[in-house]
Amino acid sequence: MKKSALGFAVLCLLVAAAIVAKREERFASAAAGGSNCVSGLPDSLSLNCVSFSGHLYAVAEIDLRRQKIIFTTSNDGKKETFPEVFSDLAREGIKPLLITNAGIYGTDNRPLGLLISPKGKLHDANIGTDASPAHGNFSWDSAVFQISDEGVASIVPVKDWHSSPHIVAATQSGPELASMGKINASIPVHSESSFLRTAIGIDQKDRRLVYLVVSREPVTLFELADLMASNLHCSEALHLDGDLSAFYLPSAPEKFVFADPGERIVTALSVTSK
């Protein structure tokens, strides 16, 4: 019995290793060819694997002429899993193609900064400048990603942000990674602070074209900013969050890219078809 149990355990390990190896091969192939990261994606969603400076990223290309980006927060200030967020949205008649973490929230599980959802403004802009560890990147060159009622995206430093009835979606986070196509000069080139990270950027030639990015492995803010400015050619880019970074794809066979973080989130960014 002991030998049989040991043999079964070894077999399980070999199968798991084969699955991981196949996944590694698929990601490597996808990165080399710039092809879809996962199979079975809806035609309306473009999601590619991009290899840049030794790191692998998933990049979703969002065309605001055909798609919408909406920001929401969990009910009653509770952290929720991605499937729970999807279920909440589905009950409201919203069918996301992709969900990711939208930004930074406080210990009370509520947004720390501006959040404009389909229900209106859920939290005001936070113009605090306390850069203590408790506030982290949020107050370091904090900025607002926003979309107008004409479907045009922009990223505005929070100190320059002004409320407008024409803004239909917005989230505040930080730091701003790039502006006018250049990496934020306040971001150190060398840093030991590496996390899985999520970012959003705007194409420098078309402000209706938005890039959502999640890193496969821990990266520094400079490495992420370099990707956004140098590889994706974003006019502006904003760091959304670190550590909880993942894409959730409700209709794909492999629902998480690159992995299920096993965490619960408060603020969510969802992409839907128009």
C-alpha positions as CSV (number, residue, x, y, z in Angstrom):
1,M,0.0,0.0,0.0
2,K,2.8,2.4,0.9
3,K,4.5,1.8,-2.5
4,S,1.2,2.2,-4.3
5,A,0.5,5.4,-2.5
6,L,4.0,6.7,-3.2
7,G,3.7,5.8,-6.9
8,F,0.4,7.6,-7.1
9,A,1.9,10.7,-5.5
10,V,4.8,10.6,-7.9
11,L,2.4,10.2,-10.8
12,C,0.4,13.3,-9.6
13,L,3.6,15.3,-9.4
14,L,4.6,14.3,-12.9
15,V,1.2,15.2,-14.3
16,A,1.2,18.6,-12.5
17,A,4.7,19.2,-13.9
18,A,3.6,18.4,-17.4
19,I,0.7,20.8,-17.1
20,V,2.9,23.6,-15.9
21,A,5.4,22.8,-18.7
22,K,2.7,23.0,-21.3
23,R,1.5,26.3,-19.9
24,E,5.1,27.6,-19.9
25,E,5.5,26.5,-23.5
26,R,2.2,28.2,-24.5
27,F,3.1,31.5,-22.8
28,A,6.6,31.4,-24.4
29,S,5.1,30.8,-27.8
30,A,2.5,33.5,-27.3
31,A,5.1,36.0,-26.2
32,A,7.3,35.2,-29.2
33,G,4.4,35.6,-31.7
34,G,2.4,38.3,-29.8
35,S,-0.6,36.0,-29.9
36,N,-3.5,35.5,-27.5
37,C,-2.5,34.5,-24.0
38,V,-5.4,32.2,-23.6
39,S,-7.7,30.2,-25.9
40,G,-11.4,30.6,-26.3
41,L,-11.5,34.4,-26.0
42,P,-14.5,36.2,-27.4
43,D,-13.8,37.9,-30.7
44,S,-14.5,41.3,-29.2
45,L,-11.5,41.0,-26.8
46,S,-7.9,41.5,-27.8
47,L,-5.5,40.0,-25.3
48,N,-1.9,39.4,-26.2
49,C,1.2,38.2,-24.4
50,V,4.1,40.6,-24.7
51,S,7.7,39.9,-23.7
52,F,9.7,43.1,-22.9
53,S,13.1,43.5,-21.1
54,G,13.0,40.0,-19.7
55,H,9.4,40.1,-18.4
56,L,6.2,38.7,-19.7
57,Y,3.0,40.8,-19.7
58,A,-0.6,40.3,-20.7
59,V,-1.9,43.3,-22.6
60,A,-5.6,43.9,-23.3
61,E,-6.3,46.4,-26.1
62,I,-9.6,48.2,-25.4
63,D,-11.2,50.2,-28.2
64,L,-13.6,52.6,-26.6
65,R,-15.5,52.9,-29.9
66,R,-16.6,49.2,-29.4
67,Q,-16.1,48.6,-25.7
68,K,-16.8,50.3,-22.4
69,I,-14.7,50.5,-19.2
70,I,-16.6,50.8,-16.0
71,F,-15.5,51.1,-12.4
72,T,-17.4,49.6,-9.4
73,T,-16.9,48.9,-5.8
74,S,-18.1,45.9,-3.7
75,N,-21.3,46.0,-1.7
76,D,-21.2,47.0,1.9
77,G,-17.4,47.6,1.9
78,K,-16.6,43.9,1.7
79,K,-13.7,42.3,-0.2
80,E,-14.9,40.0,-3.0
81,T,-13.4,37.4,-5.2
82,F,-13.4,38.0,-9.0
83,P,-16.3,35.5,-9.5
84,E,-18.3,37.3,-6.8
85,V,-17.7,40.6,-8.6
86,F,-18.8,39.1,-11.8
87,S,-22.0,37.7,-10.2
88,D,-22.8,41.1,-8.7
89,L,-22.4,42.8,-12.1
90,A,-24.4,40.1,-13.9
91,R,-27.3,40.7,-11.5
92,E,-27.3,44.3,-12.6
93,G,-27.4,43.3,-16.3
94,I,-23.7,43.9,-16.9
95,K,-21.7,41.2,-18.7
96,P,-18.0,41.8,-18.4
97,L,-15.5,40.5,-20.9
98,L,-12.6,41.1,-18.5
99,I,-12.3,42.2,-14.8
100,T,-9.2,43.4,-13.0
101,N,-8.4,45.3,-9.8
102,A,-9.2,49.0,-10.3
103,G,-7.1,50.7,-7.7
104,I,-6.2,51.3,-4.1
105,Y,-8.5,51.1,-1.2
106,G,-8.2,51.7,2.6
107,T,-8.3,49.5,5.7
108,D,-12.1,50.1,5.8
109,N,-12.4,48.3,2.4
110,R,-13.5,51.5,0.6
111,P,-11.8,53.4,-2.2
112,L,-9.1,55.8,-1.1
113,G,-9.6,58.1,-4.0
114,L,-11.9,59.2,-6.8
115,L,-14.2,56.5,-8.2
116,I,-16.9,57.3,-10.7
117,S,-19.2,54.3,-11.6
118,P,-22.3,53.9,-13.7
119,K,-24.1,54.9,-10.4
120,G,-22.3,58.2,-10.3
121,K,-19.4,59.4,-8.0
122,L,-18.8,56.9,-5.3
123,H,-15.9,58.6,-3.7
124,D,-14.3,62.1,-4.0
125,A,-10.8,62.7,-5.3
126,N,-8.1,62.5,-2.6
127,I,-5.5,65.2,-2.9
128,G,-3.5,64.2,0.1
129,T,0.3,64.2,-0.2
130,D,1.2,62.0,2.7
131,A,3.7,59.5,1.1
132,S,4.0,57.4,4.3
133,P,4.1,53.6,3.9
134,A,0.5,53.5,5.0
135,H,-0.5,55.4,1.9
136,G,2.2,53.9,-0.4
137,N,2.1,54.7,-4.1
138,F,-1.4,56.2,-3.9
139,S,-0.2,59.6,-2.8
140,W,3.0,59.5,-4.8
141,D,2.2,61.4,-8.1
142,S,-1.4,60.2,-7.8
143,A,-3.5,60.7,-10.9
144,V,-7.0,60.0,-12.3
145,F,-7.8,57.8,-15.3
146,Q,-11.0,59.1,-16.8
147,I,-13.3,58.6,-19.8
148,S,-15.6,61.3,-21.1
149,D,-19.1,60.9,-22.5
150,E,-17.6,61.1,-25.9
151,G,-15.5,58.0,-25.3
152,V,-12.2,59.8,-25.0
153,A,-9.7,58.7,-22.3
154,S,-7.2,60.8,-20.4
155,I,-5.0,60.6,-17.3
156,V,-4.9,63.8,-15.2
157,P,-2.7,64.5,-12.1
158,V,-5.1,64.6,-9.1
159,K,-3.9,68.2,-8.3
160,D,-5.2,69.3,-11.7
161,W,-8.4,67.2,-11.8
162,H,-11.7,69.0,-11.8
163,S,-15.2,67.5,-11.6
164,S,-17.2,67.5,-14.8
165,P,-20.6,66.1,-15.7
166,H,-19.0,64.9,-18.9
167,I,-16.8,62.3,-17.1
168,V,-18.7,59.0,-17.0
169,A,-16.0,56.7,-15.6
170,A,-12.9,57.4,-13.4
171,T,-10.5,55.9,-10.9
172,Q,-7.7,57.4,-8.9
173,S,-4.4,55.6,-8.2
174,G,-0.7,56.1,-8.4
175,P,1.9,56.8,-9.3
176,E,1.5,58.2,-12.8
177,L,3.9,56.1,-14.9
178,A,4.2,58.2,-18.0
179,S,3.1,61.6,-19.3
180,M,3.5,63.0,-22.8
181,G,5.1,59.8,-23.8
182,K,7.9,60.0,-21.3
183,I,8.5,58.0,-18.1
184,N,7.8,59.8,-14.9
185,A,11.1,61.2,-13.8
186,S,10.3,60.7,-10.1
187,I,10.3,56.9,-10.6
188,P,13.7,55.5,-9.7
189,V,15.4,53.5,-12.4
190,H,16.8,51.0,-9.9
191,S,14.6,49.7,-7.1
192,E,14.2,46.6,-5.0
193,S,10.4,47.0,-4.8
194,S,9.0,44.4,-7.2
195,F,5.4,43.2,-7.3
196,L,3.0,41.7,-9.7
197,R,1.5,44.9,-11.1
198,T,-1.4,46.2,-13.1
199,A,-1.4,49.4,-15.2
200,I,-3.6,51.3,-17.7
201,G,-2.4,53.5,-20.5
202,I,-3.6,55.6,-23.5
203,D,-2.3,55.2,-27.0
204,Q,-0.3,58.3,-28.0
205,K,-2.0,58.5,-31.5
206,D,-5.6,57.5,-30.5
207,R,-7.1,58.5,-27.2
208,R,-10.0,56.0,-27.7
209,L,-7.5,53.2,-27.6
210,V,-6.6,52.0,-24.0
211,Y,-4.1,49.4,-22.9
212,L,-4.7,47.3,-19.7
213,V,-1.5,45.5,-18.6
214,V,-0.8,42.9,-15.9
215,S,2.7,41.5,-15.3
216,R,3.3,37.8,-15.1
217,E,6.0,38.1,-12.5
218,P,7.1,40.8,-10.0
219,V,8.4,44.0,-11.8
220,T,9.5,47.4,-10.6
221,L,7.5,50.6,-11.3
222,F,10.3,51.7,-13.7
223,E,10.1,48.4,-15.6
224,L,6.3,48.8,-15.9
225,A,6.6,52.4,-17.0
226,D,9.2,51.5,-19.6
227,L,6.9,48.9,-21.1
228,M,4.0,51.5,-21.2
229,A,6.1,54.3,-22.8
230,S,8.6,52.5,-24.9
231,N,6.8,49.3,-26.1
232,L,3.1,50.2,-26.0
233,H,3.8,53.9,-26.9
234,C,1.3,55.3,-24.4
235,S,1.0,59.1,-24.1
236,E,0.0,58.6,-20.5
237,A,0.0,55.6,-18.1
238,L,-1.1,55.0,-14.6
239,H,-0.1,52.3,-12.1
240,L,-3.4,50.7,-10.8
241,D,-2.2,48.4,-8.1
242,G,0.4,45.8,-7.1
243,D,0.3,42.3,-5.6
244,L,-3.4,41.5,-6.4
245,S,-2.8,41.8,-10.1
246,A,-4.6,39.5,-12.4
247,F,-7.1,39.4,-15.3
248,Y,-10.4,37.5,-14.8
249,L,-12.0,36.3,-18.1
250,P,-15.5,35.0,-17.3
251,S,-16.1,33.3,-20.7
252,A,-12.6,31.8,-21.3
253,P,-11.8,28.2,-20.4
254,E,-8.8,29.5,-18.4
255,K,-10.4,32.3,-16.4
256,F,-7.4,33.8,-14.8
257,V,-4.4,35.4,-16.5
258,F,-1.8,34.9,-15.4
259,A,-3.0,33.3,-12.2
260,D,-5.8,33.3,-9.6
261,P,-4.2,35.5,-6.9
262,G,-6.4,33.9,-4.3
263,E,-7.2,37.4,-3.0
264,R,-10.4,39.5,-2.6
265,I,-10.7,42.9,-4.1
266,V,-12.8,46.0,-3.4
267,T,-12.6,48.2,-6.5
268,A,-13.0,46.6,-9.9
269,L,-12.4,47.6,-13.5
270,S,-14.6,45.8,-16.0
271,V,-14.5,45.8,-19.8
272,T,-17.8,45.2,-21.6
273,S,-19.0,45.3,-25.2
274,K,-21.1,48.3,-26.2
